[in-house]
Amino acid sequence: DTGVSQDPRHKITKRGQNVTFRCDPISEHNRLYWYRQTLGQGPEFLTYFQNEAQLEKSRLLSDRFSAERPKGSFSTLEIQRTEQGDSAMYLCASSFKHRNEQYFGPGTRLTVT
Amino acid sequence: GENVEQHPSTLSVQEGDSAVIKCTYSDSASNYFPWYKQELGKGPQLIIDIRSNVGEKKDQRIAVTLNKTAKHFSLHITETQPEDSAVYFCAANAGGTSYGKLTFGQGTILTVHP
């Protein structure tokens, strides 16, 4: 399968713990995006990378959130000191640099208890 | 920033009928409008898109229309089938510095009854 992959698919954690998610984009896609989706809502933009450079961050991305894409391939999203309000589906998407089409992965569902 | 409104929130049709979902956007700089289908437990799947220099685009049973003056665009599904049942999202992507960012509507739950 050559689509976007995300790991883990599900994560249950206790409030206050740190969690890290991984996204592997479609090969040769140099743009990578993170979105968050809560129940009954559309995805909300968090941040995106062009190669290893983080080009835009949403105001939704508080100081507890950090994303990296160190070699311009896979990306990680870390949430520190998780809160119950962080419970959501975290989606990753990728695209070619000069193409609009974004292709999504299956998401990581986070539950904070 | 961009704001996308989507209607209706739920849509129920009989198999074989047509379904229409409508979206409006606020940012006149937006120039790309994709539609995604999301099934339970899966990520959104791109099904069709349209750019601002085109008024209509069709792909088999699905079509999208765009009215830039009125800032609205619509998804049309003809000859609906039970497997079309899913949540559908519209989105808009402004150009310039927000080139990569998609702003999504709230979603439409489509149910196709056999």
Contacts between the chains, C-beta under 8 A, distances in Angstrom:
chain1	res1	chain2	res2	distance
A	4	B	43	7.5
A	31	B	100	5.7
A	33	B	100	6.3
A	33	B	101	7.8
A	33	B	102	7.7
A	35	B	102	7.8
A	40	B	106	7.8
A	40	B	107	7.3
A	41	B	106	6.2
A	41	B	107	7.1
A	42	B	4	7.9
A	42	B	6	7.7
A	42	B	89	5.0
A	42	B	91	7.5
A	42	B	104	3.1
A	42	B	105	5.6
A	42	B	106	5.6
A	42	B	107	5.4
A	43	B	44	6.7
A	43	B	89	7.5
A	43	B	102	7.5
A	43	B	104	5.2
A	44	B	104	7.3
A	45	B	101	4.8
A	45	B	102	6.4
A	45	B	103	7.0
A	48	B	100	4.5
A	48	B	101	6.8
A	50	B	100	7.5
A	55	B	100	7.0
A	56	B	97	7.5
A	56	B	98	7.0
A	56	B	100	6.7
A	56	B	101	6.3
A	91	B	43	5.7
A	91	B	44	7.3
A	95	B	100	7.4
A	100	B	32	4.3
A	100	B	34	7.3
A	100	B	49	7.0
A	100	B	51	7.6
A	100	B	93	5.8
A	101	B	34	7.1
A	101	B	46	6.1
A	101	B	49	6.6
A	102	B	34	7.4
A	102	B	46	7.2
A	102	B	102	6.3
A	103	B	46	6.4
A	104	B	36	7.5
A	104	B	43	3.8
A	104	B	44	4.8
A	104	B	45	7.2
A	104	B	46	7.8
A	105	B	43	5.3
A	106	B	41	7.8
A	106	B	42	5.8
A	106	B	43	4.8
A	107	B	42	7.7
A	107	B	43	5.0
